[in-house]
Amino acid sequence: MEAVEIYLITGLVFLLAGTVKGVVGFGLPLVSITLLTPFYGLVDAIAIMLLPSVVTNFWQAVSGGRLVVLWQRLWPLYVSGAMSTVLAGSVLVQIDAYWPTVLLGGVILAYSLVGLAAWQPSKPGARETWLSPVTGVVTGLITGLTGVLVFPLAVYFQSLDLDRRVLFQAMGIYLLLANVALASAFGWQGAFPDGITRLAVIGIAAGLAGMALGQRIQTLLSAEQFKRVFFVSLAVVGTLISLRALVS
């Protein structure tokens, strides 16, 4: 592809991904990786996503005033997630992307079906002691191999029944740490493609513009309506990604 086409595709993808995040509060890595993978391949798509995601998640992690309290409660989740993300990310850049791409499609499809079902998991209670690190490990392994950070993490956070603002910050802390961990793995393995800085700057600018647009859309469309369209679209795209990888 020509440089202009690359920049245009990247900008449009992050504009859409930022819009989704602006409306529903999450989804920038999920949408950007989903749409960039057919053009760049999974590894390069993840590399392009990392810096814009770190920037957009930083403020989410530090805002809310509950950083210390959340860390004291959820540090096993955060630490286990970051460590397993580094491990799996280091493996991803050394293997063929065939099965990780199939896994990406499967994770996207599974997450979309859970979202459409509006399933409400039960509170973990005393099980939180071991569920927290287990969820971190599983999510971290999936993140390292696919770049997708929401499953099963989002389901676990939903079960904690946190206040909306607290949940927003708790998710932000995990997303920030996971992105930094994955970026470290990619940097260690020399997996960042040439020209990544320009693509990252385009992604940051387009992502922030999309977030502003998404916040405006919030006033016109209910979050529940948008989520339904979002999850249906993800189900279709996730299925297509897996099928495309399997038949290629």
PyMOL commands that set and color helices and strands:
alter all, ss='L'
color gray80, all
select helices_A, chain A and resi 3-24+28-40+42-62+67-92+98-117+125-146+153-159+164-188+196-217+223-247
alter helices_A, ss='H'
color red, helices_A
deselect
rebuild
show_as cartoon
